[in-house]
Amino acid sequence: MVREKRSKFIAAKVNINQNIFSSDKEKLITLIPKAINKKAKLEKHSWTWQFTDIEFLNMDNKEYIFGNLGKSRFESVDVVDGDKTKAYQIPNPVATSASFFYDVVDEVLIFEEGPINKNEYMKSFEELVYASNIEIGEIKINLIPIKDQIYKEIQSIEVLTKIEFDIIPPNMIEKDTYKSLNQIVNDENAVRMKMVFENQDGLNKEGDYITEGIEMTSNAYAETKAYGYNTVPKAKGKGRKKQRTRFFSNDSVHQRKLNVNDKPQLLQKLKKFALEIVNILN
């Protein structure tokens, strides 16, 4: 009996960034699948990164891409030759890869975490797409945090002393829930905006800009980092003391653990997960 192998898959959003204010941004989005399929190679340190095993899928009249993003390099291992140990050069590059499922229309990316760190994976994905077609410009991949969890974690901080937002312009989907911040980004023609609020005596957690920043974060157009403290009893119950705490939105994102042994079943589950994310974003 084959042992079930389960992997963690994380939801993210692919965003046109460098050329977001281009009049052809809709066309640029359509170039991303071609850039993936080009299978360009990217040399980083001792590793060669590339897309492999690319498949274009039509599932329920919607286009998806399934494949792997991996890194490889030549390595050697010690082998025993008679009564001696010597290095043996493995003839083919040794690879580490992780699969992905990309919704071509809605720019939702579901990728496997584990074999490769999620931040390294997203960064290399961004760089490979750019290297494959510089016309697209730099893209930005953001994880998709769970909105209710963001609010819950921030509200649980008794005194919120600092909150940071790293914002990018929305791609295609613009909502009234973050209208003011989006207007600032558009007015300044900015492809990235960092916003920090601080007050050691405590910020207003329900402030308009904080609320909009959280809304942009939950729609994958920002990252949030919150800091503060709670007051807790001192040892032996003699008064209270401050206990520092923090929350990062990228630590609470939409994810699933899926069986990867059965490929047809896996593809159906990835499609279902991607559609759930599209509904959340829309």
Buried (B, 14 or more C-beta within 10 A) or exposed (E): EEEEEEBEBBBBBBBBBBBBEBEEBEEBBEBBBEBBBBBBEBEEEEBBBBBEEBEBBEBEEBEBBBBBBBBBBEEEEEEEEEEEEEEEEEEEEEBEBBBBBBBBEBBBBBBBBEBBEBEEBBBBBBBBBBBBBEEBBBBBBBBBBBBEBBBEBBEEBBBBBBBBBBBBBBBEEBBEBBEEBBEBBBEEEBBEBEBEBEEEEEBEBEEEBBBBBBBBBBBBBBBBBBBBBBEEEEEEEEEEEEEEBBBBBBEBBBBBEBEBEBEEEBBEBBBEBBBBBBEBBE
